[in-house]
Amino acid sequence: MVKFSMPLMGLMLLCLWATVTEAKYIKYKDPKQPLGVRIKDLMARMTLQEKIGQMVQIEREAASADIMKKYFIGSILSGGGSVPAKRASPETWVSVVNEFQKGSLSTRLGIPMIYGIDAVHGHNNVYNATVFPHNVGLGATRDPELVKKIGAATALEVRATGIPYAFAPCIAVCRDPRWGRCYESYSEDHKIVQAMTEIIPGLQGDLPAGSKKGVPFVGGKTKVAACAKHYVGDGGTTKGINENNTIIDFNGLLNIHMPAYRNSISKGVATVMVSYSSWNGKKMHANHDLITGFLKNKLRFRGFVISDWQGIDRITSPPHANYSYSVEAGVGAGIDMVMVPYNFTEFLDDLTFQVKNGIIPMARIDDAVKRILRVKFVMGLFENPMADLSLVNQLGSQEHRELAREAVRKSLVLLKNGKSAKNPLLPLPKKAPKILVAGSHADNLGYQCGGWTIEWQGLGGNDLTSGTTILTAVKNTVESGTQIVYNENPDLEYVKSNKFSYAIVVVGEPPYAETAGDSMSLTIAEPGASTISNVCAAVKCVVVIVSGRPVVIQPYLAKIDALVAAWLPGTEGQGVADVLFGDYGFTGKLARTWFKTVEQLPMNVGDPHYDPLFPFGFGLTTKPTKQT
C-alpha cells in the first residue's frame, strides 16, 4: 500500500483543483479578453467540419435546431417573403429564431448562429412593420441625418423580431433606370450614395473613437450588423440588365462604384455582399483581385464577405453546371460566408473535399472563419445569443411611422407647378366643394410600398400590412365639408359632368424586384396614361407618380398642371398629403436624371449628350401655408 504524506496530498489536490478551474475557464467565452485573443482561442479548438459549417448560411425553411447542431451551421436567413407564419407577430419571430439558436448553442463549442434578413426599407418582410420610402426617394431628401435615424429605427424593428443582421444598405450607383433594382439605389451620383452611407451608423451604432479602420462594429442589443451591397458595380450593367456585365475601366469603377464602399468600411460596416454581376466579363463572385486583393487587402476590410442567394452557383452559365468549380472559384476569390439556401450538404461535402485535397488552402478557410467569428464577437452574440421580448413594442411604433412620414415629405420632388409659373396649382386648397381622386395607385398600399414588401416581388392591394394610402391621407387632410370622390379610371365625360374643383391623379409602376423589374420601355402602367388624359383634359390636375425610377412622362406633360415624383413612399402615405396641401413645403431634389425618351439612356449628369426633361438636382420648392 502506497502512503502519501499530507503535504504531498495537499499539493495533488491543489493541482487537481487548478486543472478543474482551468477546464472551466475558457478564454473565448470571456468578454474581458481582447477580441484577437478570443478569436485565436476559439479557432484553435475548432475542427475542419466546425469551421466549414460556420461558412454556410441556409434558408429558414431548410433549417431546424437539429440541422444547426449536426452541421455546425453558422447562419440562417429569411429570403424575401420567407416568414414563420402569415402575419407572424414579433413574439412568433423571436420564438422561431431562438429555437434555431438553441440548436447552435448545443454544439460542442456553443458558437451562436447569426440570423439575417432583407430589411431594405424598414423591416419590410414583417407584418405591421414601418415601411420607409425606398432608397430612390431617400436620395432625393439629400438628408444623411434623416437616413441615419431611419437606420436606427429599422435596427430596433429588426431586433424586435429577434434578428441581429440586416442585408442593408444597397449602395449601388444606378447608372441606368432600366435596371429593376434602381429603386434600391440612392442616386446616379456616387457623392449622394456616399453621404447616405450614414445609414450604417444608424443600423450598427456610431463607431467608438479610436477604432481601427475596417474593423466591424455593432453597438449592442438595439443595433444590427449591416451589409454593404452589392460589391461592386451592380448599378452599371449594360442597358441596366440585372446581374449583367458592367463594362468600365478600373478608374471608372474606382471613381463611380467604389467610393461608397470606402465610406462604409470607415464606418465599421460588418459585412459586404458580393454582386451577381460581372466586371468586364469576370463574375464578381469569382473575382479574387477585387474581393481579396482590393476589398480585404487594399481597403483593409475586416468584417466578412457574404455571397448573394445561390451566388456561387451563378459563376457558371447555366447556374450550377459545374458546382465543384463554383465552390473553388467563389471561396478561392475570398467569399467567407456562402448563401446556400437549400442544398447545403453538397456545398459542405465539396468544400471539405477541396480542403482535404489541397485545392483550397487551409489558410483561406481560417481567414473566412476568423472574419465570421470577429463579427459574432463584436455583435455580443456570445454574451447574448438569445433574443427576448423587450423590444416587441418597437415594431411599427408611432414614433417610427412619424419618422417615415417625415421621410416621405422630404423625398417628394415637385417637377411642375402650374401651366405657368404665375399660376401655381400647389399647395392645394383644403377647402373645396368637390375633389376628384383618381388613378391605379391612389388607394393601393402595396403599390405605394413597391417590391421587397411582405413578399419578395411586393403585392398589390390594401391587406398586405398596415399603413395609410394616399386616398385615405387626402380624406384625412381636407376640410370636413369638402367632398372627396374616388374613381380609379374615370372617362372624360364623367370628369366633365361632375364639376370638380380640381383632381389628384396617382399613377405609376406596379411592384417588382430584381430581374422582374428590368424594363426597356419605362412606361407608366396602364391605364395610367388614359387616366391622365381623361382627367387632365377636363379639370385642373396634379399628377403624382408612384415609381421606382423616372418613367416616360414627356408625352403627357403639357396636359398636366402640376407633377410630383413620389417614388415608392412606403406605408406612410400621409406624408404625400402633408405636402400637397401645404402643411409642409416641397424640398426634394432629383437624385436621378429624368430623361425625355428611353432612347437617350443611359444618360447621367456630366455626360456630353446630357439633354434631360428634368436635370439631376432639379426640384421646385413651395412654402408651407396656413390655411383657414
C-alpha positions as CSV (number, residue, x, y, z in Angstrom):
1,M,0.0,0.0,0.0
2,V,1.4,3.4,-1.0
3,K,1.5,6.0,1.7
4,F,1.1,9.7,0.8
5,S,2.4,12.4,3.1
6,M,-0.1,15.2,4.0
7,P,1.9,17.9,2.2
8,L,2.1,15.8,-1.0
9,M,-1.7,15.0,-0.8
10,G,-2.4,18.7,-0.5
11,L,-0.2,19.5,-3.5
12,M,-2.0,16.9,-5.6
13,L,-5.4,18.3,-4.5
14,L,-4.2,21.8,-5.4
15,C,-3.1,20.7,-8.8
16,L,-6.4,18.9,-9.4
17,W,-8.4,22.0,-8.4
18,A,-6.2,24.1,-10.7
19,T,-6.9,21.7,-13.6
20,V,-10.6,21.8,-13.0
21,T,-10.6,25.6,-12.7
22,E,-8.5,25.8,-15.9
23,A,-11.0,23.5,-17.7
24,K,-13.9,25.7,-16.6
25,Y,-12.2,28.9,-17.7
26,I,-12.4,29.2,-21.5
27,K,-10.8,32.3,-23.0
28,Y,-13.1,32.7,-25.9
29,K,-16.1,32.8,-23.6
30,D,-14.5,35.7,-21.5
31,P,-15.7,39.1,-22.8
32,K,-12.9,40.7,-20.9
33,Q,-10.3,39.1,-23.1
34,P,-9.2,41.1,-26.2
35,L,-11.0,40.3,-29.4
36,G,-8.0,38.8,-31.1
37,V,-7.3,36.5,-28.1
38,R,-10.9,35.2,-28.1
39,I,-10.8,34.5,-31.9
40,K,-7.5,32.7,-31.7
41,D,-8.6,30.6,-28.7
42,L,-11.8,29.5,-30.4
43,M,-10.1,28.8,-33.7
44,A,-7.6,26.6,-32.1
45,R,-10.4,24.4,-30.7
46,M,-12.3,24.0,-34.0
47,T,-12.3,21.0,-36.3
48,L,-12.4,21.4,-40.1
49,Q,-16.1,20.4,-40.0
50,E,-16.9,23.1,-37.4
51,K,-15.0,25.7,-39.4
52,I,-16.7,24.9,-42.7
53,G,-20.1,24.9,-41.0
54,Q,-19.5,28.5,-39.9
55,M,-19.1,29.5,-43.6
56,V,-22.6,28.4,-44.5
57,Q,-25.9,30.4,-44.5
58,I,-29.1,28.4,-45.1
59,E,-32.7,29.4,-45.6
60,R,-35.1,29.4,-42.7
61,E,-37.2,26.8,-44.5
62,A,-34.3,24.4,-44.7
63,A,-33.2,24.9,-41.1
64,S,-34.0,23.2,-37.8
65,A,-32.4,23.1,-34.4
66,D,-31.1,19.6,-35.2
67,I,-29.6,20.7,-38.6
68,M,-27.8,23.6,-36.8
69,K,-26.3,21.2,-34.3
70,K,-25.5,18.4,-36.7
71,Y,-23.7,20.5,-39.4
72,F,-22.5,23.4,-37.2
73,I,-24.3,25.9,-39.5
74,G,-23.0,29.4,-39.0
75,S,-26.0,31.4,-40.2
76,I,-29.7,31.4,-41.3
77,L,-31.6,33.9,-43.5
78,S,-35.1,34.7,-44.4
79,G,-35.2,35.4,-48.1
80,G,-37.8,37.8,-49.5
81,G,-41.2,36.8,-48.1
82,S,-39.8,34.0,-46.0
83,V,-41.8,34.2,-42.7
84,P,-42.6,31.7,-39.9
85,A,-46.3,32.2,-40.5
86,K,-48.5,34.7,-42.4
87,R,-48.8,37.9,-40.4
88,A,-46.5,36.4,-37.8
89,S,-46.2,38.5,-34.6
90,P,-42.8,39.7,-33.3
91,E,-43.2,37.2,-30.5
92,T,-43.5,34.4,-33.0
93,W,-40.4,35.5,-34.8
94,V,-38.4,35.7,-31.6
95,S,-39.5,32.2,-30.6
96,V,-38.5,30.7,-34.0
97,V,-35.1,32.5,-34.1
98,N,-34.4,31.3,-30.5
99,E,-35.3,27.7,-31.4
100,F,-32.7,27.7,-34.1
101,Q,-30.2,29.3,-31.8
102,K,-30.7,26.6,-29.2
103,G,-29.5,24.1,-31.8
104,S,-26.3,26.1,-32.4
105,L,-25.7,26.6,-28.7
106,S,-26.0,22.9,-28.0
107,T,-22.9,22.1,-30.2
108,R,-19.6,21.2,-28.6
109,L,-18.3,24.7,-28.7
110,G,-21.6,26.5,-28.5
111,I,-20.9,29.0,-31.3
112,P,-24.1,31.1,-31.8
113,M,-25.6,31.4,-35.3
114,I,-26.4,34.8,-36.9
115,Y,-29.8,35.3,-38.4
116,G,-30.0,37.7,-41.4
117,I,-32.9,39.3,-43.3
118,D,-33.5,41.8,-46.1
119,A,-34.6,44.8,-44.2
120,V,-34.0,47.2,-47.1
121,H,-36.7,49.9,-46.4
122,G,-37.6,49.2,-42.8
123,H,-38.3,45.6,-41.7
124,N,-40.1,45.0,-44.9
125,N,-40.8,41.3,-44.6
126,V,-42.7,41.6,-41.4
127,Y,-46.4,42.3,-40.9
128,N,-47.1,45.7,-39.2
129,A,-43.5,46.9,-39.6
130,T,-42.9,50.5,-40.6
131,V,-42.1,50.6,-44.3
132,F,-39.9,53.5,-45.2
133,P,-39.5,55.0,-48.6
134,H,-37.2,53.0,-50.9
135,N,-33.7,54.4,-51.3
136,V,-34.5,56.2,-54.6
137,G,-36.8,58.5,-52.6
138,L,-34.3,58.9,-49.7
139,G,-31.7,60.1,-52.1
140,A,-34.0,62.9,-53.1
141,T,-34.1,64.1,-49.5
142,R,-30.4,64.9,-49.5
143,D,-30.6,64.3,-45.8
144,P,-28.0,61.9,-44.3
145,E,-29.1,62.6,-40.7
146,L,-32.6,61.5,-41.6
147,V,-31.3,58.4,-43.2
148,K,-29.2,57.6,-40.1
149,K,-32.4,57.9,-38.0
150,I,-34.2,55.5,-40.4
151,G,-31.3,53.1,-39.9
152,A,-31.7,53.3,-36.1
153,A,-35.5,52.8,-36.3
154,T,-35.0,49.8,-38.7
155,A,-32.5,48.3,-36.3
156,L,-35.0,48.5,-33.4
157,E,-37.7,46.9,-35.5
158,V,-35.4,44.1,-36.8
159,R,-34.2,43.4,-33.2
160,A,-37.9,43.4,-32.1
161,T,-38.2,40.1,-34.0
162,G,-35.1,38.6,-32.5
163,I,-32.9,39.2,-35.7
164,P,-29.5,40.7,-35.4
165,Y,-28.4,41.1,-39.0
166,A,-29.8,43.2,-41.9
167,F,-28.8,42.9,-45.6
168,A,-28.7,46.6,-46.0
169,P,-27.8,49.2,-47.2
170,C,-27.7,48.8,-51.0
171,I,-25.0,51.3,-52.0
172,A,-25.3,50.6,-55.8
173,V,-24.9,53.7,-58.0
174,C,-27.7,53.1,-60.5
175,R,-26.5,54.5,-63.9
176,D,-29.5,53.3,-65.9
177,P,-33.1,53.4,-64.7
178,R,-33.9,50.4,-66.9
179,W,-32.4,48.3,-64.1
180,G,-35.0,46.5,-62.0
181,R,-33.1,47.4,-58.8
182,C,-32.7,51.1,-59.5
183,Y,-35.1,52.0,-56.6
184,E,-32.7,50.3,-54.2
185,S,-30.0,52.9,-55.2
186,Y,-29.9,56.4,-53.6
187,S,-28.6,58.1,-56.7
188,E,-26.8,58.0,-60.1
189,D,-24.2,60.2,-58.3
190,H,-21.7,58.5,-56.1
191,K,-21.4,61.5,-53.8
192,I,-25.1,61.2,-52.7
193,V,-24.6,57.4,-52.2
194,Q,-21.5,58.1,-50.1
195,A,-23.4,60.6,-48.0
196,M,-26.2,58.1,-47.4
197,T,-23.9,55.5,-46.0
198,E,-24.7,57.4,-42.8
199,I,-27.5,54.7,-42.5
200,I,-24.7,52.3,-41.4
201,P,-24.0,54.0,-38.0
202,G,-27.8,54.2,-37.7
203,L,-28.1,50.5,-38.1
204,Q,-24.9,49.5,-36.2
205,G,-24.3,52.4,-33.9
206,D,-21.6,55.1,-34.0
207,L,-18.0,53.8,-34.3
208,P,-16.2,54.5,-31.0
209,A,-13.4,57.0,-31.1
210,G,-10.0,55.4,-31.9
211,S,-11.5,52.4,-33.7
212,K,-9.2,50.5,-36.0
213,K,-10.0,51.1,-39.7
214,G,-12.0,48.3,-41.3
215,V,-12.9,46.5,-38.0
216,P,-16.6,45.9,-37.8
217,F,-18.7,47.5,-35.0
218,V,-22.2,46.7,-33.7
219,G,-23.3,48.6,-30.7
220,G,-25.3,46.2,-28.6
221,K,-28.8,44.7,-28.4
222,T,-30.6,47.6,-30.1
223,K,-28.4,47.5,-33.2
224,V,-27.9,45.1,-36.0
225,A,-25.0,44.1,-38.2
226,A,-25.3,45.9,-41.6
227,C,-24.3,44.7,-45.1
228,A,-23.0,47.0,-47.8
229,K,-24.1,45.6,-51.2
230,H,-23.6,44.5,-54.0
231,Y,-19.9,44.6,-54.4
232,V,-19.1,46.1,-56.9
233,G,-20.6,47.8,-60.0
234,D,-24.1,46.3,-59.8
235,G,-25.7,49.6,-60.9
236,G,-23.5,49.9,-64.0
237,T,-24.5,46.9,-66.1
238,T,-25.1,47.3,-69.9
239,K,-28.7,48.6,-70.6
240,G,-29.4,48.1,-66.9
241,I,-29.9,44.4,-67.3
242,N,-29.9,42.8,-63.8
243,E,-26.9,40.6,-63.0
244,N,-25.3,41.5,-66.3
245,N,-21.9,42.9,-67.2
246,T,-20.5,46.3,-66.1
247,I,-18.1,47.4,-68.8
248,I,-15.9,50.2,-67.4
249,D,-12.2,50.7,-66.9
250,F,-10.6,50.3,-63.4
251,N,-10.5,54.1,-62.9
252,G,-14.2,54.3,-63.7
253,L,-15.0,51.5,-61.3
254,L,-13.0,53.2,-58.6
255,N,-14.5,56.7,-59.2
256,I,-18.1,55.8,-59.6
257,H,-18.9,52.4,-58.0
258,M,-16.3,52.0,-55.3
259,P,-16.4,55.3,-53.2
260,A,-19.3,54.3,-51.1
261,Y,-17.5,51.1,-50.0
262,R,-14.7,53.2,-48.7
263,N,-17.2,55.2,-46.6
264,S,-19.0,52.0,-45.4
265,I,-15.7,50.4,-44.3
266,S,-14.6,53.6,-42.5
267,K,-17.9,53.5,-40.6
268,G,-17.3,49.9,-39.4
269,V,-19.7,48.0,-41.7
270,A,-19.8,44.4,-40.5
271,T,-20.4,42.6,-43.8
272,V,-20.2,43.1,-47.6
273,M,-22.3,41.2,-50.1
274,V,-20.9,40.3,-53.5
275,S,-22.8,41.2,-56.7
276,Y,-24.3,38.7,-59.1
277,S,-23.0,41.0,-61.9
278,S,-19.7,40.8,-63.8
279,W,-17.0,43.4,-64.3
280,N,-15.6,43.4,-67.9
281,G,-16.8,39.8,-68.3
282,K,-15.5,38.4,-65.0
283,K,-18.1,37.3,-62.5
284,M,-17.8,39.2,-59.3
285,H,-18.4,36.1,-57.2
286,A,-15.1,34.7,-58.7
287,N,-13.1,37.9,-58.7
288,H,-10.1,37.3,-56.4
289,D,-8.5,40.7,-57.4
290,L,-11.4,42.8,-56.3
291,I,-12.6,40.7,-53.3
292,T,-9.3,39.7,-51.7
293,G,-6.9,42.0,-53.4
294,F,-8.8,45.2,-53.2
295,L,-11.6,44.9,-50.6
296,K,-9.7,42.9,-48.0
297,N,-6.0,43.9,-48.6
298,K,-6.2,47.4,-50.0
299,L,-9.3,48.8,-48.2
300,R,-8.4,46.6,-45.1
301,F,-12.0,45.4,-44.6
302,R,-12.0,43.1,-41.5
303,G,-15.7,42.0,-41.5
304,F,-16.9,39.1,-43.5
305,V,-17.8,38.9,-47.2
306,I,-21.0,37.1,-48.0
307,S,-22.3,35.7,-51.3
308,D,-25.7,36.6,-52.7
309,W,-28.5,34.0,-52.8
310,Q,-27.0,31.0,-54.7
311,G,-24.4,33.4,-55.9
312,I,-21.6,30.9,-56.4
313,D,-24.0,28.7,-58.4
314,R,-24.2,31.5,-60.9
315,I,-20.5,31.7,-61.5
316,T,-21.2,29.2,-64.3
317,S,-23.8,29.5,-67.1
318,P,-26.2,27.8,-66.7
319,P,-26.1,28.1,-62.9
320,H,-24.9,25.0,-61.0
321,A,-23.4,23.5,-64.2
322,N,-20.0,22.8,-62.5
323,Y,-20.6,23.2,-58.8
324,S,-17.2,22.0,-57.6
325,Y,-15.6,24.6,-59.8
326,S,-18.0,27.3,-58.4
327,V,-17.1,26.3,-54.8
328,E,-13.4,26.6,-55.6
329,A,-13.8,29.8,-57.6
330,G,-16.1,31.5,-55.0
331,V,-14.3,30.6,-51.8
332,G,-11.0,31.0,-53.5
333,A,-11.9,34.5,-54.6
334,G,-12.4,35.5,-50.9
335,I,-16.1,34.8,-50.1
336,D,-16.3,34.0,-46.4
337,M,-19.9,33.1,-45.9
338,V,-21.8,31.4,-48.7
339,M,-25.6,31.7,-49.0
340,V,-26.6,28.2,-49.9
341,P,-30.3,28.4,-49.2
342,Y,-31.3,24.8,-49.6
343,N,-28.7,22.3,-50.9
344,F,-26.1,23.0,-48.3
345,T,-24.8,19.4,-47.8
346,E,-23.5,19.5,-51.3
347,F,-21.5,22.6,-50.5
348,L,-20.2,21.2,-47.2
349,D,-19.1,18.0,-49.0
350,D,-17.4,19.8,-51.9
351,L,-15.6,22.3,-49.8
352,T,-14.4,19.7,-47.3
353,F,-13.1,17.5,-50.2
354,Q,-11.3,20.5,-51.7
355,V,-9.6,21.5,-48.4
356,K,-8.5,17.9,-47.7
357,N,-7.1,17.6,-51.1
358,G,-5.2,20.9,-51.1
359,I,-7.4,22.5,-53.8
360,I,-8.3,25.3,-51.3
361,P,-5.7,26.0,-48.7
362,M,-6.5,25.8,-45.0
363,A,-5.4,29.4,-44.7
364,R,-8.3,30.5,-46.8
365,I,-10.8,28.7,-44.5
366,D,-9.1,30.2,-41.4
367,D,-9.4,33.7,-42.9
368,A,-13.1,33.2,-43.6
369,V,-13.9,31.7,-40.1
370,K,-11.8,34.4,-38.3
371,R,-13.8,37.1,-40.0
372,I,-17.2,35.4,-39.2
373,L,-16.2,35.0,-35.6
374,R,-14.9,38.5,-35.4
375,V,-18.4,39.8,-36.4
376,K,-20.1,37.5,-34.0
377,F,-17.9,38.5,-31.1
378,V,-18.3,42.2,-31.9
379,M,-22.1,41.9,-32.0
380,G,-22.1,40.4,-28.5
381,L,-23.7,37.2,-29.7
382,F,-21.6,35.1,-27.4
383,E,-22.8,37.0,-24.4
384,N,-26.4,37.5,-25.6
385,P,-27.2,34.8,-28.1
386,M,-30.9,34.5,-27.2
387,A,-33.4,37.2,-28.2
388,D,-36.0,38.4,-25.7
389,L,-39.3,40.2,-26.0
390,S,-38.1,43.6,-24.6
391,L,-38.3,45.3,-28.0
392,V,-41.5,43.9,-29.5
393,N,-43.4,47.2,-29.0
394,Q,-40.8,48.9,-31.3
395,L,-42.3,47.1,-34.4
396,G,-44.4,49.7,-36.3
397,S,-44.3,52.1,-33.4
398,Q,-45.9,55.5,-33.8
399,E,-42.5,57.2,-33.5
400,H,-41.1,55.2,-36.4
401,R,-44.2,55.9,-38.5
402,E,-43.8,59.6,-37.9
403,L,-40.2,59.4,-39.0
404,A,-41.3,57.5,-42.1
405,R,-43.9,60.2,-42.8
406,E,-41.2,62.9,-42.5
407,A,-39.1,60.9,-45.0
408,V,-42.0,60.8,-47.4
409,R,-42.4,64.6,-47.2
410,K,-38.8,65.3,-47.8
411,S,-38.5,62.8,-50.6
412,L,-41.2,64.3,-52.8
413,V,-39.9,66.2,-55.8
414,L,-42.1,68.9,-57.4
415,L,-41.4,68.8,-61.2
416,K,-44.1,71.2,-62.4
417,N,-46.4,73.6,-60.7
418,G,-48.9,75.3,-62.9
419,K,-49.2,75.8,-66.6
420,S,-47.3,79.0,-66.0
421,A,-45.1,80.0,-63.0
422,K,-47.6,82.8,-62.3
423,N,-50.4,80.4,-61.6
424,P,-49.2,77.6,-59.4
425,L,-51.6,74.8,-58.5
426,L,-49.8,73.7,-55.4
427,P,-50.3,73.8,-52.5
428,L,-53.9,72.7,-53.0
429,P,-56.7,74.3,-51.0
430,K,-58.1,72.0,-48.3
431,K,-61.5,73.8,-48.6
432,A,-63.1,73.0,-51.9
433,P,-66.6,71.8,-52.8
434,K,-65.6,68.6,-54.6
435,I,-62.2,67.0,-55.3
436,L,-61.6,64.0,-57.7
437,V,-59.0,61.4,-56.7
438,A,-58.2,59.0,-59.5
439,G,-55.6,56.6,-60.6
440,S,-54.5,53.0,-60.0
441,H,-52.1,54.0,-57.2
442,A,-54.3,56.3,-55.2
443,D,-55.8,53.6,-53.0
444,N,-53.2,50.8,-53.1
445,L,-50.9,50.4,-50.2
446,G,-48.9,47.6,-51.9
447,Y,-48.2,49.7,-55.0
448,Q,-47.1,52.5,-52.7
449,C,-44.6,50.3,-51.0
450,G,-43.2,48.5,-54.1
451,G,-41.1,45.4,-54.2
452,W,-39.4,43.9,-51.2
453,T,-42.5,44.4,-49.1
454,I,-44.1,41.4,-47.3
455,E,-43.3,39.4,-50.4
456,W,-40.1,39.5,-52.5
457,Q,-41.9,41.0,-55.5
458,G,-44.2,43.1,-53.4
459,L,-48.0,42.9,-53.5
460,G,-51.0,44.9,-54.8
461,G,-54.0,45.9,-52.6
462,N,-54.5,47.1,-49.1
463,D,-54.5,44.0,-46.9
464,L,-50.7,43.2,-47.0
465,T,-49.9,45.2,-43.9
466,S,-51.0,48.3,-42.0
467,G,-50.5,51.8,-43.4
468,T,-52.1,54.8,-44.9
469,T,-52.9,55.1,-48.7
470,I,-52.7,58.4,-50.5
471,L,-56.5,58.5,-50.9
472,T,-57.0,58.0,-47.1
473,A,-54.4,60.7,-46.5
474,V,-56.3,63.1,-48.7
475,K,-59.5,62.4,-46.8
476,N,-57.7,62.9,-43.5
477,T,-56.4,66.3,-44.6
478,V,-59.2,68.2,-46.3
479,E,-61.8,70.3,-44.5
480,S,-64.8,68.4,-43.2
481,G,-67.2,70.0,-45.7
482,T,-65.0,69.0,-48.8
483,Q,-66.4,66.1,-50.8
484,I,-63.8,63.5,-52.0
485,V,-64.9,61.4,-54.9
486,Y,-62.6,58.4,-55.8
487,N,-62.9,57.0,-59.3
488,E,-59.9,54.8,-60.3
489,N,-60.2,55.4,-64.1
490,P,-62.9,57.8,-65.0
491,D,-63.8,58.6,-68.6
492,L,-63.7,62.1,-70.0
493,E,-67.5,62.7,-69.8
494,Y,-67.6,61.7,-66.2
495,V,-64.9,64.2,-65.3
496,K,-66.5,67.0,-67.4
497,S,-70.0,66.5,-65.9
498,N,-69.1,66.4,-62.2
499,K,-67.8,70.0,-61.7
500,F,-64.8,69.0,-59.7
501,S,-62.7,71.8,-58.1
502,Y,-59.5,70.0,-59.1
503,A,-58.2,66.4,-59.4
504,I,-55.4,64.4,-57.8
505,V,-54.2,61.6,-60.2
506,V,-52.0,59.0,-58.7
507,V,-50.4,56.5,-61.2
508,G,-47.1,54.7,-61.7
509,E,-45.5,51.3,-61.8
510,P,-46.7,48.1,-60.2
511,P,-44.4,46.4,-57.6
512,Y,-41.4,44.4,-58.8
513,A,-38.0,43.3,-57.6
514,E,-34.7,42.4,-59.3
515,T,-34.9,41.0,-62.8
516,A,-38.7,41.2,-62.9
517,G,-38.3,44.9,-62.8
518,D,-35.9,45.3,-65.8
519,S,-37.7,47.4,-68.4
520,M,-36.7,48.7,-71.8
521,S,-39.8,50.9,-72.1
522,L,-40.1,52.5,-68.6
523,T,-43.8,53.4,-69.2
524,I,-46.5,54.2,-66.7
525,A,-48.6,51.1,-66.1
526,E,-51.9,51.0,-68.0
527,P,-54.4,52.5,-67.6
528,G,-52.3,55.3,-66.1
529,A,-51.8,57.2,-69.4
530,S,-55.6,57.2,-70.2
531,T,-56.4,58.3,-66.6
532,I,-54.1,61.3,-67.0
533,S,-55.6,62.1,-70.4
534,N,-59.2,61.8,-69.3
535,V,-58.8,63.8,-66.1
536,C,-56.3,66.4,-67.0
537,A,-58.2,67.3,-70.2
538,A,-61.3,68.3,-68.2
539,V,-60.1,69.7,-64.9
540,K,-57.0,71.2,-63.2
541,C,-54.9,68.3,-62.1
542,V,-51.9,67.3,-60.1
543,V,-50.3,64.0,-61.2
544,V,-48.4,62.1,-58.5
545,I,-46.1,59.4,-60.0
546,V,-45.5,56.4,-57.7
547,S,-42.5,54.6,-59.2
548,G,-39.1,53.2,-58.5
549,R,-37.4,55.4,-61.1
550,P,-38.1,58.1,-63.7
551,V,-40.6,56.9,-66.2
552,V,-41.8,58.2,-69.6
553,I,-43.9,61.4,-68.8
554,Q,-43.0,63.8,-71.7
555,P,-46.0,62.9,-73.9
556,Y,-48.4,63.9,-71.1
557,L,-46.6,66.9,-69.6
558,A,-48.4,69.6,-71.5
559,K,-51.8,68.4,-70.2
560,I,-50.6,68.2,-66.6
561,D,-50.9,71.3,-64.3
562,A,-48.7,70.0,-61.6
563,L,-46.4,67.0,-61.4
564,V,-44.9,65.3,-58.3
565,A,-42.4,62.4,-58.2
566,A,-43.4,60.4,-55.0
567,W,-41.1,57.4,-55.7
568,L,-42.1,54.4,-53.6
569,P,-43.2,56.1,-50.3
570,G,-44.0,53.1,-48.2
571,T,-46.7,52.7,-45.6
572,E,-47.0,56.4,-44.6
573,G,-49.0,57.9,-47.4
574,Q,-50.0,60.8,-45.1
575,G,-46.6,62.3,-45.9
576,V,-47.8,62.9,-49.5
577,A,-50.9,64.8,-48.5
578,D,-48.9,66.8,-45.9
579,V,-47.0,68.4,-48.8
580,L,-49.7,68.5,-51.5
581,F,-51.9,70.6,-49.2
582,G,-49.2,72.9,-47.9
583,D,-48.7,71.8,-44.3
584,Y,-45.1,71.4,-45.4
585,G,-43.3,72.8,-48.4
586,F,-41.7,70.8,-51.2
587,T,-38.0,70.5,-50.7
588,G,-36.9,67.3,-52.6
589,K,-34.3,67.4,-55.4
590,L,-33.8,64.8,-58.1
591,A,-31.0,62.4,-57.3
592,R,-31.6,60.9,-60.7
593,T,-31.8,62.5,-64.1
594,W,-35.3,62.4,-65.6
595,F,-35.0,61.5,-69.3
596,K,-37.2,62.6,-72.2
597,T,-37.1,59.3,-74.1
598,V,-35.7,55.9,-73.3
599,E,-33.6,56.2,-76.4
600,Q,-31.4,58.6,-74.5
601,L,-30.4,56.0,-71.9
602,P,-28.0,55.6,-70.3
603,M,-27.8,59.3,-69.5
604,N,-26.3,60.7,-66.3
605,V,-25.3,64.1,-65.1
606,G,-22.0,65.2,-66.7
607,D,-22.5,63.2,-69.8
608,P,-21.6,65.0,-73.1
609,H,-25.1,64.2,-74.6
610,Y,-26.9,65.4,-71.5
611,D,-30.4,66.6,-72.6
612,P,-32.9,65.7,-69.8
613,L,-36.5,66.5,-69.3
614,F,-35.7,67.4,-65.7
615,P,-32.0,67.6,-64.8
616,F,-30.2,66.0,-61.8
617,G,-30.7,68.3,-58.8
618,F,-34.0,69.8,-60.1
619,G,-36.9,70.3,-57.8
620,L,-39.3,73.2,-57.4
621,T,-40.0,74.4,-53.9
622,T,-43.1,75.7,-52.1
623,K,-43.6,77.3,-48.7
624,P,-45.9,75.9,-46.1
625,T,-49.2,77.7,-45.9
626,K,-51.5,78.4,-43.1
627,Q,-55.0,77.5,-44.4
628,T,-58.0,78.9,-42.6
